Amino acid sequence: MAKLGILVGPHGRGSNMAAIIEACQSGRIPAEVAVVIGSREGSGALERAAAMGVRAAVIEPGEDYGARLLAELGSCDWICLAGYLRLLPSEVLARFPNRVLNIHPALLPKFGGKGMYGQRVHEAVIAAGETESGCTVHYVNEQYDEGAIILQRRCPVEAVDTAETLAARVLEQEHLAYVEALAKLLTPTTNRQTTSPPTPPPLHSPLFLALGLPLSRVLCWILMTVFGPLRVFGRSRIPRKGGLLILANHRADVDPIAIYLACPRPIYFMGKSELFAMPVVGSIMRAFRAFPVKRGEPDRAALKLAAAYTHLGNVVGVFPEGQLTEDGKLQPLKPGAALIVRLTECPVICCGLRRTDRIMPYGKVIPRPALGWVEVHWGEPRSFVKGTPPEEILGWVESELRHLSGEA
Ligand code: GRF
């Protein structure tokens, strides 16, 4: 069953939150509210959540706010904002592509945007002479109230309305709308999460590309020279422009660093979601715009996000074995590897890593000198025509990786 995390504001009543919890507990929404997160100890909404038997947590904005939110959201699948007034940190949006909802007390796109919350919205509706108002459930993106609309419910604006009387009428509709939207999104027969387009992912900022990337390359180079050194074969085969998918064998935790140094372009790595929950490793991965993939069944949301990056002309790095190899031998490839190739529809290049496990043998976390070359071998890029059978894609990737990693 889907798990929801609800984010409330410091002064919220928590009436939408309560409507969602109640609908989950009575089975009208097929989900469980795993946590309610507020920013102020003892706020009305948090006390109400605890009284309804839901875990309530306090996270104050400040340093590492996004990372702390992600840690508290843990295994949640969706986030619902209910009275939460901030923009969400980009790493939270990246971890929950098209999985963050908000409710706004007016008919967007009118009467939304920064500063439009609470009574101000209703005052503006009345001042504009509207005869109708209502509420909007929408996806959340990097802008206030601008994500795609999921549904709206309407109600009249009476000539005698004050902001208070209108707010009360709209609020009744809000409780119905939020429950209706969640039931619609989470009920399998009408589940739209597989068809809705992914939110464009946050890309590397110009500042990171200008400063962070060269600096981190120098640090990685020093690390690899001390422990490696690194030799790269076939670098000229890497297409210098356009979307590209890199598929690499996975021998050691230092593999992303070796690939990163061996590739002249910035890479958006897909990493297993457990790593993002680790305090230091998770923050580094997010800083490099790595994005999480859940293991087990193919994680379609993560695959779509990877496709979105490549469609924007970026390079995405994936370890198709899904985990480190214990004995250095290539493991069976995950079916998601073929799915990602089909979704991205861009050139694919395989990358064979040799002897990175000398620096970090399986199960060890402290690097040690490899006492010899560590190698990265690039294959020939290949484009697959639409509809290529998954077996053909996986067969090619496997033979490439065996050959490039020196196994065959
Ligand atoms: C609601 O009006 C909602 O539309 C807005 O914030 C308010 C929260 O109210 N985003 P409550 O705390 O859910 O009662």
Residues whose N, C-alpha, C, O or C-beta is under 5 A from the ligand:
A	BS01	GRF	G12 R13 G14 S15 N16 M17 A82 G83 I103 H104 P105
